[in-house]
């Protein structure tokens, strides 16, 4: 016991005799000035600041019945991106973003949100137009650019809501032009823009911009085995968008111009040894095609009776029904087109007035 008391006294004395060390605060290292931002960085920032207020988040809504009642309510079923088209509140997005939904909610960049009404869709081009009742001061339409003069290698910007992370900017270049992608209806979308700007789930329907901040495409698809960005994304060219969206706003649907005929597919031509073109299987009575004297292939006891094969529309060669539809969709009902026709070894040309399709 005495030994323990003596050790305690010795330790206390040693502590009192030890030199006192002053406590010092850890000082942060000084910040090194970085200098001005690079020209590219400044342009990235400027494009985002100018365009991001025009980009919206779209939540598609589905119906769900409560488990212990008969009440039905709308619940979120998916998200995507869109952008403000005009001061009247029209919002452009992909058709597949709202496909199968019972409703949609649009959230603007300032986080205000509005219920959206469906104006019109054109699934063949994966485009849809919604409308919200928002104050004009909250609506910032994107400036429209051109896709006809795009060049491989020029800078592009994608703004969207990948994986629900809103207002995300990615940058890249135009990787290729005139690509072909498939729409939800399995129709071919021609002239698509390929870009390496990262496009992920949730980016669908968002804008692809050039370095001037103009809309040049609508991001619609990625090519990736994993479902995430692999550096290959596709956008619907703005020239196509600017042709279709005003017609959806005006008519509530895309009114396809038509000839009044039914087309055969390529195997029909091969089976009969016909030239490259689109064979006519049926001519609607009283249609422009009937009035122009177009004739369908028919079957009789003697075999197949020769009809007309459309080989060109206004001088542009066609090889499939899709080719004909794409060319006609650039026109409107009432326009006249010149058809190059082949029948039984001879070629002729006929002018036909287009009518609105009943589809």
Secondary structure, 3 states (H helix, E strand, C coil): CHHHHHHHHHHHHHHHHCCCCCCCCCCCCCCCCCCCCCHHHHHHHHHHHHHHHHEEEEEEEEEEECCCCCCEEEEEEEEEEEEECCCCCEEEECHHHHCCCCEEEEECCCCCEEEEEEEEEEHHHCEEEEECCCCHHHCCCCCECCCCCCCCCCEEEEEECHHHCCCEEEEEEEEEEEEEEECCCCCEEEEEEEECCCCCCCCCCCEEEECCCCEEEEEEEECCCCCCCCCCEEEEEHHHHHHHHHHHHHHCCCCCEECCEEECCHHHHHHHCCCCCEEEEEECCCCHHHHCCCCCCEEECCEEECCCEEEEECCEECCCHHHHHHHHCCCCCCCEEEEEEEECCEEEEEEEECEECCC
